[in-house]
Amino acid sequence: MNDTIIRNIKSLILPKKTDRPLKGHEMDELNIIDDAMVVIDSGEIVYAGAATDGYESEETIDASGMIVSPALVDPHTHVVHGGSREHEMALKRQGVDYLTILEKGGGILNTVEQTRKATHEALFDKAAKNITRMIQHGVLTVESKSGYGLDRENEIKQLNVSREIAEKFPIEMKHTFLGPHAIPRGADSETFLNEMIELLDEVKDVSDFADIFCETGVFTIDQSRRYMEAANEKGLRVKIHADEIDPLGGLELAIEQNAISADHLVAASETGKSMLKDSDTVAVLLPGTTFYLGKDKFADARGMLDNDAAVSLATDYNPGSCVTDNLQMIMAIAGLKLKMTPNEIWNAVTVNAAHAIGADRGTMEEGDAANLVIWDAPNHEYIPYHYGVNHAHTVVADGRVVYERPGLL
């Protein structure tokens, strides 16, 4: 006797489980089974496939007219931070660019000030609201970055909050040390970078990855390489905020350093994009950021995919350049602006997103943790089509229902 059977599933979405990220044309391949069922026991998937009478359970969930998929994975967020920056929206409408706002003490530095002032408890309470909304929107795996402390005490405070969130919520978290996220006011970039490199010894026990913001006005390619090499030596796998605004060669550096992911990539060079083919570095694209900043040029997802790259999608939730907890909205933008197909989008927010953060998530094969979403949608294409709303009807974490949409009015 099993714990739970989800019956009468109109369509079951089954991304392919692989030991490496899906690349190129593989991302347009998605196993979809109509008239399906899922069997769960002891928090694990026992069966996910065509409907059959071969199983019994203590509980049955009726998914009539709905679809089921693995729970979504968000592989790039800045969910732990103090304060907010809604006052910057007026500046952006006036055409003031991101780097100019940063130079004036706004942007990241404004959030740094508010994060330093916030207590552990205040940061936890704020992040808990965002994590709750993410879960309600079908996300059960999240990467969480530090980067708003820019000193030992507050970087570790952010990482500790992130770890407490993981302990108290039905969600898997990956924790990333992003000490070199900006240069503190009055600091020298070299001196500060050396401090962050020295901090790697201490944060490696509370972090899964090390990240750096390689961009004009922040850290150079040479500085980023030195940091990434130091992190690799400490046993931390590396990520990089690369080529978001200017084509500095951050993507090429990511591949050189065997980074698990290179993120943003709006300005990535043709050389860098062509190198992804022979690398397992995942290109994590953040189209919600481009949308929120009002930019015309989006990352070249189509060019990457057509050249056999591994692509993923993430919210980049943060208080300044992409203020959304809704990964479903990012799926819609990916279809509209990145020209990705529905199959590619689903693989980009499940199996490939999991590979981008080294998580065993995003699939529903026998023995997998039973992390899944029942969607109130007629087919898998409908969710990126009908944008800006929450299609998640029921969210199941480790076999237990953790969210169920309230009934209709």
N, C-alpha and C positions, 0 to 999 in steps of 0.2 A: 504494500500500500504506500503510494507516494504522498507527499504533502499537498501539492497543488497541481491542477491541470488547467491550462488556459485553452479553452475550446472555441470553435467557430471563428477562428481567425480568418479574416477575408484574405489577407496577404501577409506572409512572413518574410521579413528581410534578413538574409543571412550573408553578411560579408565573409569573405574567405579568410580563414586562419592561416597565417604564414609566419615563417621565422624571420622575415624581412618585410619592409613596407612594400605595398603594391606600387608599381611604376607604370607610367604611360598608359597603353591600351588596357592593361590589367585593371586600372581604376574604373574602366567603363563596364567591367564585368561584375554582375551582382546576382546572386542566386535568390530568386523570389518564388516562393511556393504559395499557391492559392489553396484555399480550404485546408488550413493547417492547424496544428496544435503544438503546445509546449508543455512538457512535463518537468516538474521541479521536485527535488527531494533533498532535504538537508542543506538547502541554500545553493544547490548546484543544478545545472541543466542535466536532465536524464535523457530527454528526447526533444528535438525541435525539427518538425517536418510535417509531412502530409498527415491529415487526420486519420486516426486509426482507433479501433476499439480495444487495443491491446494493453491499455493501462487503466488503473484505478487510482483514485486519490481521495483524501479526506476533504479537500476543498476544491471547488470548481469556480473558475472565473469565466464569465461569458463575454467574449470579445466580438460578438456578432456585428458585422458591418465595419469592423475596425482593423487596423494593421498593427503588427508588432515588430519591433526591431531591438537590437542591443541598445542599452542606454548609451547616450552620447558621451563623447570625451572632449573636454576643452583643454587643449595643450598649451595655452598661453594666456595667463591672467595676472593682474596685479591686485588681487582681491583684498589684501590686507593693507590698509592705509588710513590715515586720518583726514578728516575734512572733506571738502568738495571744492570745485572750481567753476561753478556756474557763471560767475562774474566774467570769466574769460570769453564767454560766447559772444558778447558784444564786440570785443576786440577782433575776434575771428570774422565776424560779419563785416567789420571795417577793412578786412584784408590784411590784418597783422598776422605774419606767419609764425609758425611754432617756435623756430629758433629765436626770433626777435622777442617773443613773449618770455622765453627762457632767459635771454640776456637781461631782461628788465626785472628779473627776480621772480617771475611768475612760473607757470608750468610746473615741472618736477620740483623745483626749489620751493615753491609755495606749499606743495604737498609734503615735502620734507619737513618744513617748519611745523605743520599741523600734526604730522606723525610723531615727531619728537615730543610734542606737548602732550600727546594722548597717552593714557595709561594702557597697560596690557588689557585690562578689562574693557576699556572703551573701544580699543581696536577689535577685540573679539566680538563685542556686541554688533559693531558696524559690519564686520565681515560676515557674521552669522546671518544677517539679513540678506546679503548678496548670495551666499551659498544656498540659503533656503530657496530663493527665487531660481537659482540655477537648477536645483533638484526638481522644482516644480515644472521646469521647462525641459526636463528629460536628461539632464547631465548628472552622471554619477562618478565621474573621474575628472579631476581638475589639477592643473599645474598652477602653483602659487609662488609668485616671486617676491623677494624682498626688494630693496632698492630705494626706499623712501626714508632711510635712516642716515645713510652716508657716514656713519661712524659705528664703532664696535657695539655700543650699548643698544642702539636703536635698530641696527640690522638684525642682531640676535633677537631683540624683542619681536620684530616682525616674524622671524622664522619660528619662534616659540608659539606665537599666536596661530600661525598656520598649522603647526603640529597639534595644537589643542583642538582646532576646528576638525582635523582629521579624526581625533579621538572621540569627539562628541557628536559627529554627524554621520549618517549612513553613506559615506562617500570616501573614495580613495583619493588621497592627495599626494602629489609630488611637489617637493619643496626646492626652490631654486634660489641660490644666493646671487643677487644682482647688486653687490656693493658698488661696482663702478657703473652706476646708472646715470650719474651726472657729476659735475665737479662742484663741491660746496663753495659757497660765497667766500671769496678771499683766499681760496686754496690754489696751490700749484698742482697741475694735473699729474705731473710725475710723482711728486711727494704723496699725493692722495692715492694714486694707483699703487704705489709701494705699500701703503698702509692696508689697502684692500687685499693685496697679495699676501701680506703677513697674516691677515685675518683668516685666510683659507684654512690654516691649521686648526683653528678653533671651530669654524662653521662646518667643516666637512662631516662632523658627526651628526649634524642636524639638517643637512642638505643632501639632495640627490644630484643636483647639478650646479654648475657655476655659469653665469651669464655676464655679458658686458655689452654696453651700448656703443657700438662702433659707428660714429657719425661725425660730420663736420661740426666743430665746436664742442665735441665731447671727447672721445678717445680715438686715436689714430689706428691705422692697421698695425703698425709696429707695436704700439702699446697693447692693443688687443691680443696680438700674437703672444707677447710676453706673459700676459695674464692667463691666457688659455693654456700655454705650455706649463705654467706653474700649477694650474688647477689639475691638469692631466697627471702631473707628477704626484699630486696629493691623492690621486685616485678618484677625483670628481670628473664625471663626464661633462662636456662643455656644450653650451648653446651660445648664440650670438644674435643681438639685434643688429641686423645687417642691411646696408643699402636701402634704408627707408627713404631718405631724401636725396642723397648724392651717391653716385656709383663709385664708392671707394675701393671696392674689391673685397667687401666683407663676406660675400658668398664664397669666393675662391678661398679665403682664409678658413672659413668653416669646413670646407671639404678637405683642405690641407691638414687641419687639426682633428679630422674625424669627428666633427661635432655631431651630436645626435639630431640636432635641428639647426636650421638657419631661418630666422623669422623676419617678417616684413617683406623685403626683397622687391619693393616697388621700383627701385632704380637699379636693380641688378644688371650686370653687363651680359652681353650675349655669350662671352667666354665663360662666365660663371654659370649661366644657365645650361650651357652645353656640357659642363663638367658634372652636373648632377646625375647624368645618365649612368656613370660608372661609380657612383657613390651611393651609400645607404643613408646619407644625410637627408632628412625630410625637410622640404620647403614648407614652412608653416606660414600661410598667407592670412592676412588680417584685413579683409576688405571693409569691415566696419569702421576701421580707423580712417581709411581713405575717404569713405563716405562722410564720416562725422567731421573731418577737417575740410570738407568741401573741395577736395582735389579732383581733377579731371582724369589723371592717369592712375590706373589701378595696376597691381602686379600682373605680370604676363603669365597667368596660369595656363592659358591655351598653348603658348609657346613652350612652356616647361613640360606639359603633358605630352605634347606632340613630339618632344625629344626625349621621352622615356624617363622623366623625373618622377620622384615620389612627392606628392603634394598632400598637405593637410590644411584644415581651416580651424581658426580659433576666434574667440571674441576680442581678445586683447582688452578685456574689461579693465579700465583704469579711470581715474577721476578727471582726466584732462583731454584725452584724444579719442576715447571710445567708451562711452558711459552706457553700456548695456550688459545685462545678464542673460540675454536671450540668444543662444546659439542658433536657434531656428531662424532668427532674423538674418544672421550671417549666411546661413544656407541660401536664403532668398537672394541676398546681394551677390553671392557667388554665382548663382544662375544668371542674374541680370547683367552683372558687370564683369565677371571673370569668364563668362561664356562656358561654364562647366555644365556637364550633363547631370541629370538627377542621380544616375548611378555613381558618377565621379564624386558628387557632393556627399552622398551617403557614405562612401568609403573614406572620404576625407574627414568626416566627423566621428568615425568609429575606428576601424582597424588601423588606418594610417595615423590618426591622431594619437592612438595608443602607442604606436611605434615611436612617435615623436617625443614621447616622455617615458619610454621604457616600461609601459604598463601592460599587464596581461588582461586587457579589456577589449571591448569593441566587437566581440564575436559571441556566437551562441551555439557552440558545439558541446557534445557530451563531456561533462567534467568541468566546463566553464562555470564560473560564478553566475548565479541567476540574477543578473543585472539587466533589466529590460524595460521597455516602455510600450504601453498600449496607446496607440495614437487614434484620435477621433478624426480619421481621414480615410477617403475611399481607396487611395493608392499611394505609393511612395513618391510620386511626382507632385502630389497635391501640397505637401508641406512647404517646399521652397516656392511653390506657386502662390499660395494664399499667405501673404507675408504680414508680419507685424503683430501676429496673435499667437497664443499658446495652444498648440494642437495636442499636447500631452493630456491624456485622459487618466491613465494610471501609471505610476512609476513603482517598479519593484526592485528593491535592493537586497541582494543575497537571499532571494526567495520571499522577502517580506514586503507587503505593500506599504510604502512610505508616503505616498501622495495619491489622492484620488480627487479628481475635479468635482467640485460641488455640482449638484443637480441644476437643471435649467430653472429659470425663474417662472 
